[in-house]
Amino acid sequence: MLRVKTIQITLTLAFLSCLFWACAQRNSAAYCSDWPSEITRTYIGPRYWANRLQDWKLANGRVECVFSGRNRSLALLTHELGEQTGDFELRVRFGFFQQNDDSSLAWAGFRIGAKGRFNDYRDTAVHGEGLGVGVTPDGRFVWDDSLLADVPGFDPSALQNEGIDFEVQGQFDDGTYQLKLTVFAADSSGALAQITIP
């Protein structure tokens, strides 16, 4: 089973430009980004660290990674799941608006358990390494930067149009976590695919 102690919430992009939309807040304990639609700028905001700063912009009520490259990430600085144990859920809506020649290496999702060398949130935001989980533009799950199963019934054109919702649920049991990765249609018509990793 997977052992994860500290979860740093980091959205990670690799080799492909990507965009993130605002989400609907599900309950009062949840954190939900609120991207203003009337602002266009490179600086995302005081709660976020963008790697590299110039590769990201706030526009059209979403955050866009405007430069394709490895390990482009957006870290939420104000929240993390610390040393406590328990279940967690992370969810993001994303889509790809630019195709690359090497899109087989591209993915968007989360970097779970990210830690830097100095065990400090600022170092982790810049240099943190962790477990990468996500979805590729052609509809495959990514686990620890390796490709897993195809997402059945997944139409990759959704990533260029309305996007998808990607969810990671961690269930804590006897000192370990089991992760469930789920892809949802952005129109809320239900889950397209799910995979559980012990």
Secondary structure, DSSP 8 states (H G I E B T S, - for coil): -B----EEEEEEEESS-EEEE-----STTS------TT--BS---TTEEEESGGGEEEETTEEEE-S--TTEEEEEEEEEE-S--S-EEEEEEEE-----TTGGG-EEEEEEEEE-TTS-HHHHHHH-EEEEEEE-TTSEEEETTEEEEE-TT--GGGGTTT-EEEEEEEEEETTEEEEEEEEEETTS--EEEEEEE-
